[in-house]
Amino acid sequence: MRAFLPSDSCKETQLNAINPQSWLQVERGKISKLSSSCTTTSSSIESFIKVPEPPIVPFFKPVDYVEVLAQIHEELESCSLQERSNLYLLQFQIFRGLGETKLMRRSLRSAWQKAGTVHERLVFGAWLKYEKQGEELIVDLLATCNKCAQEFGPMDVASQFPVEVDGASQETVVTDGEKSLKNVNFWIGDEKIVCRRQKIASLSAPFHAMLNGYFNESLCEDIDLSENNISPLGLRTISVFSVTGCLSDVPPDLLLEILVFANKFCCERLKDACDRKLASSVCTKDDAVELMEYAIEENSPVLAASCLQVFLHELPDCLNDERVVEIFSHADRQQRLIMAGQASFSLYCLLSEVAMNLDPRSDKTVCFLEQLIESAETDRQRLLAFHQLGCVRLLRKEYDEAESLFERAVGLGHVYSIAGLARLGYIKGHKLWSYEKLSSVISSVNPLGWMYQERSLYCEGDKRWEDLEKATELDPTLTYPYMYRAASLMMKQNVQAALGEINRVLGFKLALECLELRFCLYLANEDYKAALCDVQVILTLSPDYRMFEGRVAASQLRTLVREHVDNWTTADCWMQLYDRWSSVDDIGSLSVIYQMLESGEVKGVLYFRQSLLLLRLNCPDAAMRSLELACQHASSEHERLVYEGWILYDTGHCEEGLRKAEESIRTKRSFEAFFLKAYALADSSMDFACSSTVISLLENALKCPSDNLRKGQALNNLGSVYVDCGKLYLAADCYINALKIRHTRAHQGLARVHFLRNDKAAAYEEMTKLIEKAKNNASAYEKRSEYCDRDLTKADLEMVTQLDPLRVYPYRYRAAVLMDSSKEKEAIAELSRAIAFKADLHLLHLRAAFHEHVGDVLAALRDCRAALSIDPNHQEMLELHSRVNSHEP
């Protein structure tokens, strides 16, 4: 959840913090004195440093996610069309628990594409739109290229419902030998409406019985309908419909009157026509609020779906309207069926998600989650709903209710909900019980990192430290263990060790809470320059970020700290940026750019550079925000077109990105336009003809004005193309020229040239130079491992795993070496330790192959299915799956 807050249940047993306002109020120039006194004792250091306990997150976190993904994939192979979307939704929930944003969105898109009903298409289309909040510019840019994003647009709801054809012809019955009357006169008050008897009779069985059956009315020419809540105009409209089958130019109020009448007299064709006509009149939220009540009361599914579409299209804003919340919160089973058909669970999953992001403690969040429980049809759906509501009840300090919900989730097999029970036990003073509860879990399943992290909260001293070390070993992506260790070391006034610990995680995961802690460490150590760097990076990632548990705006802290750092001139800033970019210090570069933006530099260019750094740091959302800001601040039309091209390219619209680059070049030849076109073209195709074009484009780029930071990148890219074409001399020349202007990454390209010339030692030496110069060098160690013997390779790859445990190649290499040495169990174990915290296709592919090799067909099939959940179209994986599947007993 974007806004799901940590609970505050551990009774202040962590490092306590005073209100930061105490030092925010200090006069300018006095922070130094305050901080000096704060570094003298461990208790005063506490005033700056607090590590909040890890939250119990409202996610589906199975003990063996691979097994569950495999089960879902197997079910998708044989399920009905109606079941598919719910299975993709479950897949989405698993990927969300793993933090895999791209895979989450792909599962949502699959749910939308495979939707079997109009309600599912509405819900998942709205969910995709909600997930892409802030990406409206992409839709607009695609429109300029004559391409539309389907899930964003409104749907013609009525056309999605099959037309109900009343095939039952009503037989005319002649009573007592009397000839049936041709017309019938209906009276409403003093007004007579002449209708064709058999046409009215054909509208429904009740009318047929009245006009042709054994009722007195069948012999009457005049019938009084005054007591049936229909106006003369309404009845005349019905008469016309009975003849023509159409409702033309009928105002909504009259349609509602006719709808009620049609429902009363079971006129299904008339009701369906009213339903569809009213559905087309729903334009605004107010329309939808008013008409949804009629839709539910009169069981009008088309109108209800049309109203639902309007509500969902306006998420999240519509949930600020109490009328809308009321409709969703108090719907019973039948009303949910009318509103959402078979998509009730999906609908309330979406509404709960939005409500939790707005305010996880709110009453409407509780109401939606209670509806989610009511809508659940399978045990997996129920355990998710119970766990999510348990998390919300815990936040609201409704402990008894939370305990009951977590117990029900655990009873259905959701082991992670035990963490919620343990937290509640601790709140109630049963610390030992909580510890033993987690110990029992650890001993009964293959333990995961979160289990040791949670147990660490219920012990002290060496035991806590050991549990947190184990948590990091099993899942290095958990941030709490690093933060706790760093804070503990700082309490012992071991500043360098504390910084080293927090830098471990920041080396591969740019987490805001870790940056905040490091800011506090620097502040306590009076290193204001480093503190300023971190707070500026925080503001780059999240401009509205608040620190000290949300009590202080990061921008306020930056203002105070900056008073203690020398101001840089524009020239100083460019020099600093050049130095940090050259030393592959991406975090430092971000900080410098933030400062330059504040000083009024050419903002379009700077926001663009910012986006490049954020992409390198795996912050795609922040990178996209920076690119959009670059568009807004572009100094010219041709510059704006380039940034628009990058937005399209980065969101998977390569062809449209190329068009923008070409349009920019036609407007004005520039470095960035040529570079974008070359980059996109190289990515889309690399046959010989394409390579020649890319070379020409990069050469044109280098002839245009630009700074050395970008020219170094162009030379590096040009060198790569020359290598792919076998022109090693030209490639080496490009890399050397790039190094002359301090493009440090060119060492890697030059190393490749040395290797292709059979000079492995020179390649190794070249990569060593990169390692020595680059601040972020995990990838350099990984590349250097290709240019040395097995022992040195092993050492380099161990270093890679220490620096960035999310890089999967080292695990695969070590596993392959073990497999070559006939150590099958150890090889599989090496892959399994990475798979436990990272859903990666290549890891699963290799483990599946290993399982096949040792004859474990079921394990191989499980890994194949899980891998195909990550990439359903991976050709090698499909072939392995087919082969293994043919051997299944």
N, C-alpha and C positions, 0 to 999 in steps of 0.2 A: 504494500500500500504506500502511496506517495507520502501520506501524512500520518501514518500509524506511529503513535508515540510510544516510547518505552514506559513500562509500568514503574511505579515508585514503591515497590512492595518490599524491598529488602531492608527496611527499617534503618536506613542511613548507616549501614555497616561498611559501606565503601568509604573512600577518601572523601571527607566532608568538605563542603565549599561554603564560604561566606558569600553574601550578596555582593556581586561585583560593583554595585553602585558605590561601594565604599571607596574604591580607588578611581572610579569614573569622575567623582566629584572633586578630585584633587586638582589644584590649580595647575595650569600649564607650567612646565618646568620643574614640577615637583615629583613626577613619576619616578625619576631616578632615585630620589631619596627614599620613597616608599618601597620601591623594588629592592633597594639595598637592604633595608630592614627585613624584607620578606625572604631574602635568601639566607638569612642567618640561622634559622631553625626549621626543622621539618614541619612543625605545626603551622608555621606561617606559610610555608610552601603550599600547604593544603588549601589556603585561601584562593589560590589560582588554579588548582588542579583537582578535577573530579572526574572519575570514570563512572558514568552511569551504567547500571546493570544492563545486560543485553535484554531486549524486549522479547516477549513471547509473541511471535509473529503469526498473523492469521492466515497461514498458508498450509496447503496440503504437502506434507513432508514425509512420504513413506520411507521406511527403513531401507528398502531396496527399490529405488526408483526405476532401475533398469528392468526389474521383474514386472513392475506395473506398466511401464511403457510397452514392454513386449506383450503383455496381456491386452492392452488397448489396441495395439497393431493387429493382433490376431483376431480380436473381435471386429475390427474394421473390415477385415477381409471377408467376413461372412454375415455381417449385420444387415438389417433392413435399412432402407433410405432414411426412415424416420429416426433411427438410433444414431446416425453418424454424427450429427452436430453435437449431441451430448457427449459422445466419446472424444471428439476434438476439444470440447470444453474441458473435460477432465485432463486431457493432455496439456492444455494451456495451464491448468492449475499446477501440474507437476513442474513444468518449465518455470512458472513463476516462483515456486518454492526453491528452485535452483538458481534463480536470478538471471535466467537466460532470456533477455528481452527480445532479441530477434526471433528466437524459437517460439516465444509466447505469441508474438504477432502473427507468425506464420500459422500457428494452430488456430488462432482466431479467424484468419483469412480462410483457412480450410473449412472451418465451421460455417462461415458465411457462404463459401462457394458450394458446399455440399448440402446446404440447408434444404430440407424436404418440405417446409411449409413457409407461408408468407410471414408468419410470426417470427420464425427463426431468422429469416433474411432481415427482417426489421431489427431484431435484437442484435445480431452479430454485426450488421452494417453500422448500427449506432455505436456499438462497442469499438469497432475499428476507428470510427470517426473520433470517439472520445479518446482513444489511445493516441491519436495523432493530433491532439489539440496543439494549436500553434503552427500547424503545417498547412494552413490555408493558402499560404503563398505558393506552395508546391502545386496545389490544385489550380490556382490562377495561372501559374507558369505553364502547366500542361495545357490549359485551355488556349494559351497563345500559340501552342504547337498543334492545335486541333486534336487534343487528346483529353479524355476526361477520366477522373477517378470515380468508378461506378458506385463504390460503397458510400460516397459522400452525398450523392444526389437523392432527392425524394423519389419514391416509388409510386406508380399508379396502383394503389392497393386493390381497387375493385377488379382490375384486370387479372390479378393473381388468384382470385377466388373462382372456382368453377361455377358456371351458370347452372342454377338448379332448374331443370326442365320438368314440369309437372306432366308426366306422361299418362296419368290416369284420367281418361275421358269420363265425364259424368253422363250416365245414361238417362235419357229423358223418360220420365214416368208419367203416363196419362191416367188421371184418377177418375173413377166412376164414369168412364166413357166420355168425360168432358174433354173438349179440345183445349189443349194448352194455350194459355194466353200469350200473345206475342210480346207485349210490353208489360212493365210493371211500374206503377207510380209510387215512388218513395216520398213520404212527407216528413219534412223537418220543420216543425212549427207550422207556419202558414205557407211554406214554400213547397212546391211540388217539383220533383226531379224525375223526369221520364227516363227509364232505362230499358234496355233490351233484356228481357227476362232470362233467356238462355245464356247470354254473355255474362250476366251477373252470376247466374247459377254455376258457370264454369270456373268462377274464381276460387271456390272452396267447397268442401263436402257439406259444411253447415248451410251455406247458401243454396246448394243443390237440393239439400233435404227440405229447406224452407220453401223453395219455389217450385219444386217438382215432386216432392214427396207427399207424405200423408198428414201434412200440417194444414191448418186452415188457410194459411197464407198462400198455399199453392192454388187456391181457388179465388184468391182476392186480386183485384187489379190495383188496389191502393193498400199500401203498408206504411205504418207510422214507425220511423226510426229516430224519433226525437230524443229518446232516452239513451242513445248510444254514443254520445260525445263526438258526433261528426257534424260539421257545418254543411250547409247547402253547397258551398263552393267545393268543399272536400268531396262530397258525394258525386257532384258533377265530374270532378277530376277522376274519381274511381270509375264512373260510367264510361268516360272516354278511354281510360286504360283497358277496361273490359273489352272494348272493341279493337283498339289499336295496339295494345300491349306496350305502350310507351307513356312515360311521364315527362312531358316537355314543358319547360319554363314554369316549373312549379316552385314557389318560394320555400325556403327551409322550414318556416313555421307550419305551413300547410302540409309539407312532407311529414313532419313529426306527427301531426294530427292523423294523417292517413296511415302512418306506420302503426300507431296505437290501435287504430280501427282494424287494420289488416291482421294484426296479432290476435285481436279479440275474436275475429271470425275465421282464423286459420287460413287466410288468403296468402299462401306461400309465395306465389309469383309476384303479387302486389307488394308483399313485405320485402322480398329480395330487391325489387326495383327501387323501393323507397330507401332501403339500406344502402344500395350502391349510389343513388343520387345524393343522399345526405353525406356519404363518405367523400364525395368530390367537393363538398362545400366546406370542409374543415381546412381552414387556412391558418388560423392563429391559435395560440395557446388558450385564449379565452373561449374560442369556438370549441376546442377539444374538451375543456373542462365542462362546458355546458352540455355538449352532446354525448360525452362518455356516460353520463348518468342515464340518458335515454337508451343508449346502446346496451348498457347492462340490464336495465329494467325490461327492455323489449327483446333481449337476446338477439342483438343485431351485430354479428361478428365482423362484417365489412366496415361498418361505421366505427366499431370499437378499435379495429386495427388501424383505421385512418387516424383516430384520435391518439392512439399509442404512438404512431409514427411521429406526430407533431411533438409529443412529450419527449420522446427519445432524441429527436433531432436537436432539441434545445438543452440537452444535458451539458454541463451540470447545473446550469442556471435555473432550470425549471424546478429543481428540488428546493429552491428557496421560496417557492410558492406553496403555501400551506394547503391550498385546494388540491394541488397535484399530489402532494404527499398523502393527503387524506384518502384520495382515490386508491393509491397503491397500498397504503398501510392497512386498510380495513376490508379489503376484498376477501370474500370467502371462496371456497373451492370452485363453486359454479361461476362466480364473477371472474375469477382468475382464468377459467376456461374460456369465457367469452372474450376477455381482453387479450389473452396471449396464447390461446389454444394449448398445444402440447409444449410450448416454449416457456411455461411458467417458471421452471427452475432457472433456465438461462436468463430470463428477465430479471428475477430477483438477485441472481448472481451479479448482474451488471449494476442494478440499483444499489446493492449493498457495497459494491466496490466504490461507486461514486460517493455514496454517503460516508463511507469510512475515510475517503480522501478529503472530504469537506470537514468532517468532525467525527472521529471514531467514537466519541462519548455521547453523541446526540441521541435523542429519543427516536428520531427517524431511522438512524442506523439500526437500533434495536428492533424497531418494527419491521424493517425490511429483512433482517436476518431471521426474525421469527416467521415471516412469510416464506423465507427460503427453506426453513425446516419443514413447513407445511407442504411446500411444493416438491420436496425431495421424494424420489421414487425408488432409488437404489441405496444400498448401504454406503457406497462410496460418496454419493451425494449427501447422505445424512451425516457422515462423519465430518465432512468438510463444513457443513452448516453448523453442526454442534460446536466444532472447534472455533470457528470464526465468532460465533456469538459468545462463546466462553471467553475469548480474548477481549471482546468489548465489555463484557460484564466485569472482567478483571480490572480493566482500565477505569470503569465506573465505581470500583470498590464494592461491587455487589458480589461478595465472595461466596456466599452459599449457592447462589444461582450459577456462578462461574464453575464452582466445583462439580455441581450436578452435570453441567454441560460437558466439561472435560471428561468426566467419568463415562458419559455416554459415548463420546468420541473414542475413548480408549477401548470401550467395550466392543466397538465396531472395527477395531484394529488399527487406530491411528496412534502409534506409539509416541509421536512427538507431543501429543496432548498431555502425556505424563509430566512434561516440563511445566505445564500449567498447574497440575496438581501439586507438584513439588513446591512451586512458588507460593501457592496458597497455603500449603502446610507450614512453610517457613513464616508466613505472615501470622499464622495462628500460634506461632511459638514452638512448632514441632521440627526444629532444625535437624535433629538426628533422623527423624522419619523421612524427611526430604532427601537426606544424604543416602539413606538405605534404599529408598525408592529408586533413585538413579543408579545406585550400585546394582540393584536387581536387574534393571534394564540392560546395563552394560554387560552383565554376565550371561544374559539370555539371548542376545542377538549379536551380529557383527557390529561392534560399536562404531558410532560416528562421532565426529568432532563436537557436535552440539551437546552430546550427552556428557562428555567430560567438562565442557564449558559450564553447563548448568550445574553439575555436581560441585564444581569449584566454589560456587556461591555459598555452599553449606559446610565448608571446612576452612581452616586457617593455616597460615605458616607454610611449611614445606609441602603439606598435602595439597593445598590450593595451587601452589606453584607447579607441582608435578602434574596435576590435572590439566592446568592450562597449557603446559608444554605438550601433553598428550593431545589436547584439543588441536593445537597448531600442527602437530605431526599428522593427524588424521584429516584435518581440514584447514589448510593455511589461509583460506579466504576469510575466516572469522576474525573480525577486527578487535573484539573485546580482549582476547588474551594478550595481544601486543600492547594495547593501551594500558591494561592493568600492570603488566610487567614494567612498562616505561614509567608509569606513575610511581610504582613502588621503588624503582631504582632512583627516581628523582627525590623521593622522600628520604632516601639514604644519602642524598647529595652526591650521587654518582651521575653527574650530568651527561658525560659522554656516552656512558652505557645506556642511559635513558633515551638519548637522542638516537643512538644506534638501533635500539629496539623499535622505536616508532618509525624510523627510516626503513626498516625491513619491510613493513607492509606498504608504506608509501612508495616504495620502489616498484611495485606492480599493481597497486590499487589506490587510486586517488580518491580516498574516502574523506568526506567533509569532516566527520568527527575526529579522524586521525590528524588532519591538518589543524583543526582547532586545538587538539591536545598539544601538538608540537608548537603551535603559537604560544600556548601557555608556558611550555617548557622554556622557550626562548625568552619569554617575558620575565620569568622567574630568574633567568640567568642574565638578564639585562642586555641580551643580544637583540637590540631593537631593529637593526637592519634585517636580520633573519625573520624576526616576528612580523615586520612590515611585509616582507616577501610573502609569507604564508597567508596573512589576512587578505592581501590583494589577490592571491590565487583563489581563496575562498569566495571573494566577491565576484571573481570572474566566473566561477562555476555556478554560483547562486547569489545574484545581486541583492536579494532580500534576506539573506541568511542571518539568523540570530544566534548568538553564542550564550554560554553560561545557562544552558537549559532554556533557551528562548527568551531570556530576560534582557539581553543587550544586543542591539543591532551591530553587526560586524563593521558596518560603515562608521559607527561611533568610535569603536576601538581603533580603527585605522587612523581616524583623525587625531586621536590622542597619541598614538605611537609615532606618527609621522613627525610630531614636534621634536622628536629626539633623533631624527635621521637627517643628514645633510641633503639639501635639495640638489637635484641634477638638472643641468641645462639640457636643451634638446640634443646637443652634440654628445653629452655624457650618456644620455639614454640610448642613442644609436650605438655608441661604443659598447655599452653594457649588453645591449641586445645582440650585437655581433659576437661578443665574447661568449655569451651564454649559449647562443645558437650553435656556435662552433664547437663548444664543449659538450654538446648534446645534453644540455641542462634545460629540459622542457619546462619544468616548474619555474625555474628562475626566469626563463624567457617570457612565460606568461605574466609574471609579476611586472617585468619591465614594460611590457606592452600595455598593461593596465595603467601604469603610471603615465605612459606616453599619451594614451587616450584622454586622460584627464587634463593634460596640458594643451589640448587643442591641436594635436598633430593631424596629418591627413588621415582621417578616421577610416575611410573605406579600406585603404591598404592595410591598416593596422588590424581592423576587425578580421580581414581575410587571413592575415598571418596568425592571428589568434585561433582561427578555426582550424588551421593546419596543425597547430600544436595540440589542440584539444582532441583532434582525431588520433594523433600519435599516442595520446594519453588515454585512449579508449573512452572518451566522453562525447559520444555522438550527438546527444541532445544539446549539450552546451555548444558544440561545434556548429550545429545547424542554426542555433540562435545567433551566433557570431556571424555566420554567413548572411543571415537575413539583415543583420545590422550593417554589414558591409554593403549590401544592396541599397539600404536606406541612405547611407552616407557616401555613396559613389560620387565622384566628382565629375563624371562624364557619362554619356550614354554608352560608349563602348566599354567602359569599365564596369558599369552595371550589368551589361549583357554577359560579361565574363563570370561575374559572381552568380548570376542566375543560372548560367551553364553548370557551374560547380554544384549548385543546389540540386539541379536535376540529375547530374551524374552521381552524386553521393547518395541519392535516393533510388538508384537503380534505373534511371531513365537516360541511358547512355546516348541513344540516338538523338533525343531532344537536346541533351547537353552539347552534342556536336553541332547541332543547328545553331545554338546560341553562340558558340565559338565562331562559327563561320559568319554569322551576322555581325559579330563584333569586328572581325577582320575586315569585312566589307566597309564598316563604318570608319575604322582606323586600325592600321597595323600596329599591334602592340605585343610586348613580350608575353603577357599573361594570356592573351587570346590564342597565340600560336602554341603556347605551352599546354593550355587546356585541350586544344584540338589534338595535339600530339599524344597527350596522356590518355584521352578517351579512345582515340583510334588504336593505340597500342594495346589497350585493355580489351578492345572488342575483336581484334584480329591481328595475328602476327605472321601472315604469310609473307613471302619475299616482297611482293609488290607493296604491301602495307608498310613493311619495314622501311622501304625507300621513301615512302611518303612521310613517315614519322621522322626520319633523319632530316629530310628537307624542312619539315615544320620546326624542329628543334634548332636547326641552323638559322632559320629565319628569326626565331625567338631570340637567339643570342646576338643577332644584329640590332635588335631593338633596345632602347634604353631600359635599364633595370639596375637594381643594386646587386652586390656580390652574393648576398644570401640566396637570392633566387637564381642567379646565373650559375652558382655552384650546383644547385639542384638540376638545372637544365643540362649542364655538362655531365653530371652523374647519370642522368637518364639516357643521354646520348651515348655515353659509354656502354650502358647496358644493351642498347639496341645493336651497337657495333659488335659486342660480344656474341649476341644471338646470331648475328650474320657471319661470325667467324673472322671478323676484321679486328684482330687482337691489337695490332699496332695502333690503329686509330682509337680503339677503346682505351688503351693505356695512355695515349696522349690526352684524351678527354679527362681521365681520372687525375692525371698529374696536374693539369691546368686547374681542375676543381680544387685540388689540395693547395695549390698556390694561393687561392683566395679563401682558404681555411674552411672548405666544405669537408668536414672531418669524415663523414660517412663514405667519402670516395675511397678511403682505405679498403673498404670491403670489396668494392669493384675491382680495385687494383690487385687485391689478393686473388680474386677469381682469375684475372688475366695470368698472374704468375702460375697458378695451379694448372690452367689450361696449357701453359707452356712447359708443363712437367717440372716446375720448380716449386715443390711443396714447401721447402724450407723458407723461401722468400714469401710465399703466401702466409705461412704461419707468422712470420716476422711482421708482415703488413697488418695482420689482424691484431697482433700484440700492440702495435702503435695505436690502433683504434681503441683498444681496451684501456690503454693508459690515458688517452685524451678524453674519452666519453664518460660523462657522469652516469648516464643510464646505459649500461653495457651488457646486459644479459644476452641480447641478441648477438653481440659481438663474440662473446664466449661461445655461444652456440655455433656460430659460423666458423670460428677458429677450430672447433673440435673436428671439423672435416679435413683439416690439414695437418694432422699429427697422428702418432701411433696410438694403439688402443688404450694404453695407460693414461697418456695425456688427454686423450679424448674423454675417458671416463672422468678425469678430474675436472675438465672444463664443463662437462655436462652436469656434474654434481654442483658446480658453482652456479650454473644456469638455474637449477632447481632451487638453490638457496635464494638467488636474487629474484626469480620470478617463477614460482611454482605452478603458474598457470600455463607455461609453455609446455606443450605436450611431447615435442620431439625427444627430449632426454629420456622420458619414461619409455617411449617406444624403442629407442636405441638400446637402453639397458635390458629391456625385456627380450629384444632380439638376440643380444649377446648371451643371455641366460638360456634362451631356447637353443642356440647353437651349441651350447655346452651341455645339452640334454637335461637342463634343470627346469623342467616344464612347470612344476608347481611354483617355483620362485619367479619364473617369467610371467605367469598369469597373475601372481600376487603383485608384481611391480605395476602392471597395468591397472589392477583393481584398486590400488591405493590412490591413483589419480582419478579413475572413473568415479570413485566415491564422492568427489566434490566437483567434478567437471564433466558435463555431458558432452563428450567429444566423439564425433563420427570415427575418426582415425583410430582412437584408442579402442573403441568397441569393435571396429573392423578387425584389428589385429588380434584382440582377445578372442573373437569368434573363430578366427583362423587357427589360433592355438588350441581352442577347445575341439575344433574339428580334427586337428592333427592328433590329439590324444584320444580321440574316439568318444568324446562327451558331446553327443549330438544334441541333446536337449539344451545344454548350456550354450552351445554354438548357435542354435536356433533362437534362443532368448536374446543373445547379443545382436544377432542379425536384425531381429524385429525391432529392438530398441534403437539400433543405428538407423534403420529406415524410418523411424519416427522423427529422427533429427533431419534426415535428408531422404525423402521418399524416392528420389530420382537418381540416386548415386549408382552408376552402372555396375561397378565392381561389387558393391554391396548387394545389389539385386542378383547378380550372378552367384555370389556365395550363398545367399539366402535360398536360391532355387536349388543349388547343389545339396545344401544341408537338408533342406526340406524334403528332398527325395529320399533321404536316409532315415527320416524320422520313423521310429517304431510305431 
